[in-house]
Structures are given as C-alpha cells and as structure tokens.
Amino acid sequence: MQASRGVLHYAWVVLGALVVVMLLGSGLRAVFGVFIKPMEATFGWDRAALSGAAAISLLLLGAAGPVVGWLADRWGPRRVILFSAIILSVGTVLSSRVTALWQVYITSGVLMGLGAGGVGMSTGAALAARWFEARRGLVMGLVGGAMSAGQLVVVPLAVWLTLNYGWRHSFLWLGILMLAVAVPTTLLFVRDDPAQQGLRAYGAGRGAPAPGAPAAPPEGRTTVAEAMQVPAFWLLAATFFVCGYTSNGLVLTHLVPHAAEHGFSEMHAAQALGVMGAMNILGTVASGFICDRFGRKGPLAFYYGVRGLSLLFLLYVWNVPSLHIFAAIFGLNYISTVPPTTTLTANIFGRYSVGSLSGWIFFAHQAGAALGAAVGGWVFQSTGSYSWAFISAALLAFLAVPMALAIREAPVSRTPRPSPARAGLPATAG
C-alpha cells in the first residue's frame, strides 16, 4: 500500500539516511589531495608516488562498483552499505599509522577505495531506484548533492584538522566520525525495499513520464551481457569515463597541490573546494529537476561542454577571486552528470538493473579517474606544471558532447525475471 496522503512516505527517510552516509563516504574519498604535501614533507616521497596511491584508490573505487552493484541487486543495498562503511572507517583510521609507502597504498589506496566504492553511486542508485518511481531525477540529484556536500564538509574539516593537529590525527578522527555516524544510521533507517515496510515505491503507478521519456520498460533485469549489445551502454560508460578523468581524477586529486604551486595557501585551496562543493549541490539538484522536466541527453552534453571551458579557464587563474570563480563554474557541473546518467540507465535498462549496470558504468568513471590522477602526477613530475594535464581533460570533455547526444533513450527488450526473495522484492513490482 502507499502511505496516506499527508503522511511522509518512508522513502524519504531512507533517502535522508542514504544522504548522510554518502556525504561522509564521498567526503573521505575526496580528502587524499589534502594529505599529499604534508606526507611529502614527512617522508620525502615524490608527487608521482603519492599520485599512484590516489590512482589505485580511484581505480578500486570503480572496480568495486560492479561487485557491490551486483550484491545490492541480489542481497539488498543495506548490507552492502553497512559492510562498506566499516571497511572505509578502518582504512581511514589505519592511514593515520602508516610509516612506509606500501602501507599508504594498502590503507588509503585499497581499503579506503573499496570502502568508498560500497557507499558510492552504485549502491546509492540501486537503493534510490527501488524506493522511488516518481521524482527519480530529483532524487538522483539529491544523492549526487550528498556526494558534493561531503566534499564541502569533510575536505575543509580535514584541512583544519591537519593544520591544527597534523595529518595523522586528521585521518584518525575522520575515520572515527565515519564509524560513529554511518553505521548506526544504516542500521536504524535504511531498508532494502518498500515491501519490507508494507509499502510500494514512492509514486508507483502515478508518476507521469518526463517530456520525451520512453514508455516504461517491462519489469525484470537486463544482464551485463545484454547491455553490452546496446550502443547506449557504451556511450554512457564512455561519457562517464570522461567525467571521472576530468573531475575526481584530475581536479579533486591535484587542485590543492596545483594551487599551492601557484602561491595559494592550503586554506585558500580548501576554500575553493568548499565553493566547488556548495555549487555541486546546487548544480546537481538543479540537474535532477531539469532531467525530470526537459529530458537528459541535451543537459548531459551541455554539462560536458561547460566543463571543458572551465578547465581551460583554470589555466589563467591568477588570484583568490579567480580561483573561486573557477571553483563555482566547475562545481555547477562537477556531479551534475550523475542524474542524467543514472536516470538514462534506469529508463533504458530497468530499475532492477540499476545496481549492476551502474556499477560497470561507474567502473568506467573510476578508470578515467585513476588515469586522470596518474596523468596529473606524471605530467607534473615531467614538466613541473599541470597545464598539459588540464588541457587533455578539456579536450576529453569536448569529445563527450557528441557522445552524449548520440545516446538513444529507448527501453531494451528483455525477459522479465523476478528478483530473489532474499532481497525483499515482490515478484511483480508496481
């Protein structure tokens, strides 16, 4: 049954809990750039070596996507989120104790990468798609906004802790915060499916399609093998690869050290990331609103075009206000690609395929992010500047524009397959 009119649907409670957990998880995923220069000063490691740890973290974050998406589709997102939050907390705490480079690769690279992957977009999109039939674009925008808010909150907190107590204590307290907040929030409020609360998905049977949206596809799952035969899957993966390279990989990893190399203080760089995070929230929520009303492909192409222009502008940043202008422009479309990408996935392949297929699409994102992080370190090590790295990112962003426009939004044909009872899903979902 649906919640009575005027009574808050439990879907919004689940979404609120998901936002809190993803806020912390995405914030921890984003902090490594803050620790690059302090760890260089402590151990004498070069930029390329530390960038390698960031690249491994980003790659494993993506590699976890298909696995956790598959697990979320079959066993339920709640268990995946809970277990991953614990791994992320442990990896963050252990990062405070490292004394050798290989330990950084294990703690910040492997454990934090895998943990963040489990509380990332694959499980978040799978959970949101189960609970929301209507307002799906807006909801995905809010989920993306949670990732942005994590950057807004956690990165400046990490800088403040590092400046006042050192990078080791910063890692330690951030890990404790994740464990103390994310685990009880998941246990108390997150549920795998509306059926567990005696409900149907929010808006089930009454959500009007957005202009230009295809007819609702039949329920069931699209396997990865089936999706790989559809050009839209490859275009979604390719554009999200560009998203990862240009955002998490290059800018998030290297903006703080890039700013420091140009005379900006670490706090000024952290403030710029804060501005970026604030604009992320606005841009991502607005993107979800736009997707629900005006379609997805056009906005997605526009976001990549603006991103390319903003990366070229970064080459000419000369003072703190111009740095903040870059952060504001880039922040507006930093994660705004998430709502159109995830809603296109749900609309084309079906909502019970979102976890596993988004996992593979997100893996492409993180492969791009890993490459971007590594290329940034290699380019700086070779040339003493990040300029060519940012130029390469701008060119890729421009290439993503026609790829986004080429996506055909039409539901694929597939044989309906009921979800396993263990996941708590009804055999015939509404």
N, C-alpha and C positions, 0 to 999 in steps of 0.2 A: 504493500500500500504506500501511497505518498503521504508525506507529512501534511497535517491540516493547514489550511490557508492561514497565514499569520504566524505560524509556528516555524521556528528556524529549522530548516532541513539539516539533518546530521551531516550531510555532505560538506557543509560549510565548516563544521567542527573539524572534520578530517582534514579539510584544506588548510585550516588555521594551524593545526599540528604539523602538517607537512611543510608549511611555510617556515615555521620555527626551526625544524630540523634541517631543511635545505639551506636556510640562512646561515646557520653555523657551519654546515658541511662545506658550502661553497666558499665561505669566508676563510676557512682553514686551507682549502685548496688554493686560495689566491695569495697566501702570505709568504710563500717562499722567496719571492723577489725582495721582500723586506730584509731577509737574513743574508743575502748574498754578500754585501760589502762587510757586515760585521764578521761573518765567517771567514772571508778573505783575510781580514785583519787579525783574527785569532790564529788561523792555521797557515796562512800564506798560500792557500790554494788559488789557482788562476780562475778567471771567469768562465773559460770553456769547460773546466772540470765540474764546476758547480752547475753550469747550464745543463750538463749531461744528467745530473740528478733531477733537475726540473723536467727534462725531456722524458726520462724514464717514468716519472710520476704522471705526466700528462698522457703518455702512451698507455700505461697500465690503467689509468682512469678510463680511457676509451676501451681498452681490451676487456675491462670488467663489464662494460655496457651490455654486450650480447649475452653474457652469462647471467648477470643479475636481471636483465630483462626477461630472459627465458625462465628463470626461477620465479620472478614476480608474476608472470603469466600463469604459472602452474601451481606454485605453492603459496602465492599471495605476497603482495609487496611488504606487508607488515614485518614478517620475519627477516626479509632481506634488509630492510631499513634498520632494524634493531641490531642485527649482527654487524652490519657495516659501520654503524655509528660507534660500536665498541672498538672495532679494528682501527678506525680513524683516530679515536681518542688515544689508544695505546701507541700508535705510530707517532702521534704528536708529542706525547709525554716522553717516549724513548728518544725522540730527536733532541731533547734537552740534554742527553747524556753522551752524545757522540764525541769521539776523540780521533776518529780516522775517517777518510773519505768514503771507504766502502760502507761504513756504518750509516753515513748520510744517505747513500743510495738505497740501503735497506729500509731505514726508518722513514725519511721524508719522501724517498722515491717509491718504494714498493708498498709499504704498509699504508701510508697516507694516500697514495694513488688509488689503491684498491678500495680502501675505506670510503674515500670521497666518491668513487665510482658507484658504490652501492647506495649512497644517499643523493645521487645525482638525477639527471633528467630522465634516464631510462625508467627507474622505479617511480619517480615523481609523475611522469607522463602516464605510466600504466595505472597508477592509483587514481589520478585525476580523471582519466578516461572512463574508469569503472563507475565513478561516483557522479559524473556529470554528463548528461545527454545534451541539455541546453547550456548556453553560455560557455561552451567549451573553449572558444578562442580567448575570451576574457580570463577564464580560469588558467589556461596555459600562460597567459600574460602575467597573472599573479604569481604563478610558480616561477617564471623567469624573473619576475621582480624580486622574489625571495633570494634568488641567486645574486642579484645585483645588490640587494640590501646587505647580504653577507659581506660583500666587498666593502660597502660603505661603513659597516660597523666594525668588522673584525680587523681589516687591514690597518686603519688608524689606531685601533687598540693595540695591535701587535707592535706598531712603531712606538707608541707611548711606553709600552712595557719594556721594549728593547732599549730605548733611550734612558729610562729611569732605573731598570733593574738588570739589563743585559739580555742578550738573545736567548740564553739558556732558560732563564726564568720566564721569558715570554712564551717559549714553546711549552713549558711545563703548565702554566696557568691556563693557556688556551686549550690544552688537552683535557685538563680537569673540568673546564667550563663545558666542553662538548659532552663529556661523560655525565655530568650532573644535570644537564638540561635535556639533551636529545633522547637519552634512554628512557627516563620516566615519561616524557611527553609521548613517545611512541607507544609505550605500554598502556598508558591511560586512555589515549584518544584515537589512535589510528586503528581502523578496521579495514579488512581487505575488500569488502563488497557490501553494497546496500542490503543484500539478503540477510546478512548477519544481524542487522538492526530491524528486520521486518519491513524494509523499505524497497522502493525501486530507485533507480538513478534519478538525480535531480533533473526535472524536465522531461522524463521519459514519456514518449507518446504525445508530447505537446510542443516540442521545440520546432519552430519554423526554420527552414533552411535559409542560410545567408544567400544574398543575391549571387547568382551564378554557380551555386553549390550543386553538386550532383545529387541524384536521388540516393537515399540511404542504402548502403550495400547490405546484402543479406548477412545475418549473424554467422559467426564461425571464425576460423583462423586462417590467415594466409601464411604459409610456411616461408622460410627464408628462400628455399629453392624456387618457390612460385614467384616470390617478389623479385628475385634476380632476373626473371624473364621479362620484367616490366621496365621500360626505359625510365619511368618516373622514379623508381627506386635508386637508380644510378645517378640521376640528376640531383635528387635530394642528398645523396651521400656526397657527391662532388661539391655541391654548394656548401654543405656543412663542413667539408674538409677545408675550404677556403675560410669559412667562419672561424674555425679553430686556429688556423695558421695566423690570421690577422688579429685575433683577439687574445684568447688565453695563452697562446704560444708566444707570440712576439711582444705584444704590448703589455700584458699582465706580468710577464716574467722580466722584461727588460726596461720598462718605463722608469722605475725607480733608479736603477743604476745609470740609465741614459740621462735622466735629469741631473743626477749627481755629477756626471762627466761634463755637463754644461753649466755647472756653477750653482745649481739649485740645491737647497738643503734637502735632507731626507724628509723633513716635515712638510716642506713645500710639495715634494713629490707625493707624499701620503695624502696631503690635502687635495691634490689633483685627482688621485684615485678615489677619494671621497666624493668629489664633484662628479666624477665619472659614474660612481655607484648611484648617486642620487638621480642623475639623469637616466641611468639604466632603468630605474624603477619607473620613472615617468614614461620613457620610451617603450618599455616592454609592455606595461599595462595598456598604453595607448595602442600599441601594435595589436594586442589581443582584441581590443574594441574595433579597430579597423578591419581585422580579419573577419569578425562576426558580421560586419555590415557591407564590406566592399570587396570581399574576396581575398586571396592570398598571394597569388603569383606576382601581381604588379607591385604590391608593397615590398615583397621579398626582394625583387630586382632593384627597387629604389633604395632599399637599405644598403645593399652592397655597393651601389654607385656612390652614395654619400660616404660610406666607409672609406672607399678608395681616395676620395677627395680629402677627407680629414687626415689620412695618413700622409699624404703629400704636404698638407699644411704643417704637420708635426716637424718637418724638416726646417721650417722657418720660424719656429717658436723662439722668442728672444727674451721674454721676461715672464714674471709670475702670472700677470693677467692673461698673456697669450697662451701660457701653458694651461690655464684654467679654461680658456675658450676652446682649446683642442679637446680637453677632457669632457667639456659639456657636449660638443658636437659628436665626438666619438662615442660618448656614453649613451646618447639618444638611440644609437643603432647597435650598441655592443651586444645585447642579448635580444633585441627586437626581432631577430631572425628565428627565435625559438617558437613563438606562437604560430607563424605560418608554416614552419617546417613540421611541427608536431601535429597540427590540425590537418595538413595535407596528408600526412602518414595515416592518421585515423580515418579520414574521408576516403582515401584510395584503398587502403588495405583492411579496414575494420578495426573497431575499438579494442577487441580482444587480441589483436596482433601488435598493438602499440608498444608493449614492453619489449618483445623480442626484436621487432624490426627497428624501433627507435634505438635499441642497443647497438645494432650494427651501423645505423646511420650516425649515432654518436661516436662509435669507434672511428669512423672516418673523420669526424670532427677532431677527435683527440690525436689521431695520426697526424693531421695537419698541425695541431697544437704542438705536438712533440717536435715535428720538423721545424716549426717556427721558433721554438725555444732554442733548439740546437743551432739553427742557422744564425740566429741573433748572436749567440756566443761565438760561433766560428767567424762571422763577419767582423765582430768587434776585435777578436783576438788577432785577426789578419790585417785589419785596416786601421784599428784604433777608433773606429766610428761605427754607428749603427745605420748610417744613411742608406747604404745599398740594401740592407735588410728591410727597411721600411718601404723603399721603392719596390722591392719584389712583392711585398704584401699589397701595396696599392694596385699593382698590375693584376694580381690574382683577384682582387676584389672587383675590378672592372670586368674580368673574364667571367665572373659569376653572374653578372647581369643577364646576358643572353641565355645562360644555362637555366636560370630561374624562370625566365619567360617560356622556355621550351617544355616545362613540366605539364603533362596532361592530367588534369584532375578529373578522373573518372574511376568509379569503383571497379576493382578487378573481379572477375568471376572466380568463385571458389566453392568448394563443397562445405556446407555448414558442418562444423564439428563442435559438439558441446564441450564446455570447459570441464575439467576434472572436478569432481565433488569436493576434493580436498581443499581447493581454493575458495570454496564457499560460493561458487557461482551457480545460478539457476541454469537448468538445462536449456530453457528457452528464455533468453533475456529480453526485456522490453526495450 
